[in-house]
């Protein structure tokens, strides 16, 4: 009886600490109790795993990956993509080679990856608000920052699990098909490529969460995310191409003017997250790439035609990775600030 009374007193003190907002006191009073943050993460992760939309999306991406493996194996067997400088990185060509019938694995991730992020985040907040569960959830001893962080963390964990599973599936099927194991450097390059893919899809996830906070209707937030995805994937390159033609200097111009114009167009292209991800993918999966900008003849004269080591490839694409991470964090920061300023309980 005495132990029961002591246990009841501890639970009452823990609940009182939660109601008063003392998170540290509550965790110290009940060390075996999971925090609300991880409870929401587990619940959201399980809901996404059991949802039809995630199953449909992962099925589409898996089929696309299997098709890209077939195209890569066909290209390697026919010797279309075999290059003298990349023979020691044959396994990486499973992700970049194609016989022309289907795009490569990296291209499929570039095009279809944002759909996964948009599908997981477009109704992260407004669906809870429309169902009336947001106000009731936040009226409990749950912090607002725990709620929005848990939504993002659960979706990002699911994206990481899905992309790494697909990437290792490609590696396993490639190993069985071509019978050529990857070297440690190739494995690290593939792992870094998958990490960059998670960051890229995480950007679109943050963007869709931002729209779900800004717009009350889930259809509006979904259409906004899809519109931006189509704009950066298809139309932005066309617009930059038109600007390049309209502002192109004469062919007889000085070399410095031509290089400055090429650098300006490259800077415009790098405002697109899809272009940044393409440059990262090209650098990590194609060691023969030695530069991502314009080069003069004087700069390439005497250069040894050999692939870059892993450290040099990372240094080459480091600005693109920082830019992609910065865009992801900026989107999440705006979403966080907007959600923390919204009045929730009066709208529930």
N, C-alpha and C positions, 0 to 999 in steps of 0.2 A: 504493500500500500504506500509505503514511504517512497519507494522508487517511482511508482506511478505518479504520485503527487509532484515529485521533483521534475519528472519528464513533462508533465502538463504545464508546470510553471515555466520551464524552458521554452516550450512552444508558444506560450502566451507572450513571453518576453520577445521572442523572435518576431511574432506577428506585430507586436506593438512597435518594434524597431523598424519594420518595413513601412508601417503606416506613417511613422514620423519622418521617414526619408533617410534613416540612418543605415546605409547599405553596409558600411564596415562593421557596425555593431551587430547587424542581423547575421552577417556571414560568420562572425566570431561566435555568436550565440548558437548557431546551428551549422556546424562545420560540414555535416554530411548532406546538407540540402543543396541541390543545384541552384545556381543563380537564374533569375528570370531570363537573362540573355541567352544562355545555352538551352533553356527549355524552349524558347521561341525558335532558336536555330534548328533544333531537332524536329520540332513540329513542322516548320516550313520546308526543311529538307525532305521529310517524309511525304508531305503533301505534293511537292514537285515530282518526286519519284513515282507517285501513284497517279499523277495526272495524265490525261490522254494527250494533251498538247506536247508534253515533254517526250512521251513515247513516240508520237508521230515525227517530231523534229529529229530525235536521235535516230529513228529509223531511216529518215531521208538522208541524213548526213552519213550514216553507216553504209547505206547503199552507194552513195556517191564515192565514199572512200574505197569500197570494194571495186567499183568501176575504175577508179584512178589506179589501183594496184594492178588491175589487168592491163591497162594502157601502159603503165610503167614497165611491167614485165615483158610485154610485147616489144616495147621500144628497146629494152636492154638486150633481148634475144636477137633482134634484127640489127643491133649495133648502130641505131640511129643517133642515140644520145651519147655514145661512148666518145670521150674526148681524151686526147693524150695527156692533158694536164690534170684530169680528174679520175684517172684509173684507180688510184689508191683510195678514192672516196666513192666506190661503186655503190655502196649501200645507201648513201645519201640520195642517189638518183631514184630510189623508190619513191621519194617525196617530190621530186622535181622533174622527172622524165615523163614523156608521153609520146605515144605514136601518132597523135593528132586526132584520134577519134573522140577522146574525152580529155577534159582538163586535168591538171595534176592535183595531187592531194593538197598542196599549199594553196592552189587557186580555189579549190572547193571550200577550204577553211576561210579564206578571205571573203568569199561571197556569201556562204551560208552561216558562218559563225555569228555575225550580227543578228540573224534571225533568232538564234537561241537566246541571246541576251535580251532582245526585245520581248520575246514570248514569256520569259521568266520575270520581267520587271514591269510590264505595262500596266498591270492591275495590282501592284504590290500594296499600294496605300488606298487608292480610290475604291477598290473592291471592298476593303474592310469598312471604309466610310459609308458606302452605299448600303451594305448589309447591316449597318448599325453596330457592328462589333468593335469598331475602333474606339469609340467613346467608352464602352464598357471595359475594354481591355486596359486602357490608360487610366481608368478610375481605380484599378487595382494597383498594388504596390509595384508598378512597372515603370521604369523611367522611359521618357521619350527617346533619348539617345540609344537606350538598349533596344527599343523596338526597331528603329530605322537601321541600326547597325546589324541587328539580327537578320532583318530582311535581306540586306546586301550580302552578309556573310554566308547565309544558307544558299543563296542562288550562286554565289561565286564558288563555293565549295562544290556544288553540283556541276558547274561548268568545268572546273578543274578535273573532277573525276571523269566526266564524259570525254573531254579532249585527250587526257592522258591515256584513257582506255583505248580510244580510237587510234592514237599514235602508236601505242604498243601493239595494237592489233595489226597495224600496217607493218611494223617491224617483224612481228612473228610470222605473218604470211610471206613477207619478203624473204625471211630466213628459210622458210620451208620451200619457197619457190626457186630462188636462185642458189640456195645452198651456200651463201657467202655471209659469214657472221660479221657484225659491225665491230670496228675497232673502238677502244675507249673514247677516242676523240669524236668519232662519229656518234656514239651514244650520247655524249655530252652535248653535241650540237643539236641532236634531235630533242633532247630534254629541254634545252634552252629555247628551241623553236616552239615547243609546246607551252612553255612558260609565257613566251611572248604572245602566243595565241590566246592564253587565258587573260592576259592583260588587255588584249584587243577586244575580246568579247566582253570583258568587264567594263570597258568604256561604254559600250552600247547598253549594257545592263544599267549602269549609272544614269545614262541618258534617259532610258525608259522609266526608271524610278523617278527621275526629275519630272517627267511628263505626268506620271501617275499622281504626283503630289500637286502639280500645277492645275491639272484638269480633273474635274469631278467625274466625268464619264470615261469608262475604260476604253470605249471605242475611239474616242478622240485622242487619248494618249497613245493607243496602238497605231492609229493612222499617222500621228506625228512622228513616231519613231520609224515607221516604215518609209515615210516620205523622206526623212533625212538619210536613211540607209540607201534608198534608190538615188538620191541626189549625189551623195559622195561616191557611190559605186559606179554610176553610169554617166550622169550629166555633168559632174564637176570636171572630169577629164575633157569632155567636149568643150566646156566653157573656157578652160585654160588653153586648149588647142586653138580656139578662135582668137583669144587674146594674143597668143603667140604669133599667129599669122598677121594680125592687125598691127602689132608693134615690132615685127621682125625688121632688123636693119638690112641695108643692102648687102649683097654678097661681097661687094668690093670694100666694105667698111674695114676698119682696123680690127686686128685680132682681139684687142682688149675690149672693144665694143661688143663683138660677137660673144665673147666669154661672159661679159657682164649681163647681156640679155639672156643667155642660157642659164646663168645663176639665178636671175630674177624669176624666170619661169619655173625653175626647180624649187625655189622658195614658195611660189604659189601652189605648186603641186603638193608640197609637204604640209600645207594647211589641212589636207585631207587625211584622216586616220587610216583609210584604206591604203593610201600611197605610202605612209610611214610603215605600215605593217608589211607591205610588199617589199620595201627596201630591207627591212629587218630579215624577212624570210630569205631574200636573195643572198644576203651577206652570210647568214648562218648556215644555209643549206648548200651554198655554192662557194666552196673555198677559193675558187679561181677568181672571184670578184675582188679586185684590188682598189676600186674607187667607186664612189656613188655620185660623183660630180664630173663636170667636163674636164678633160685633160688635153694639154697641148702635145704636139709631137716631141718637143724638147723634153717634156716630162717623162715620156714613155721610152725614149731612146736609151738603150742600155739596160732596161729593166729585165730581170730574170723571169721567164715565163714559168712560174711555180705557184702553187696554191699558198694562201696565207695560213699561218698557224692559228689556232683557236684564239689565243690572246689578241692577236692583231685584228682578227675579224670582229671580236667584241669591241675593241677600241674604235673600229671603223663605223659600227652601227650604234655606238653608245649614245650619240645625240638623238637619234630617232627613238631609241628606247626611253630616254628621259622625257622627250616630248610626248610620247604616248602615255607614260605614267603621269605626267603633269596634267594632260587633258582628262585622264580618268579621275584624278584627285580633285580637279577643279569641278567636274560634274558632281562628284559626291559631296564636295563642300557646299555647293549651291543647294543641292537637295537637302542636306542636313540643316542648313540655315533656314531654308524655306519651311521645312517641316516643323522646326522648333518654334517658329514664329506664328504658326497657324493656330487658330482657336478650334479645338477638336471637340470638346465635350458639348458645346452649345449646338453643334451641327449633327451630333449623333442621333 
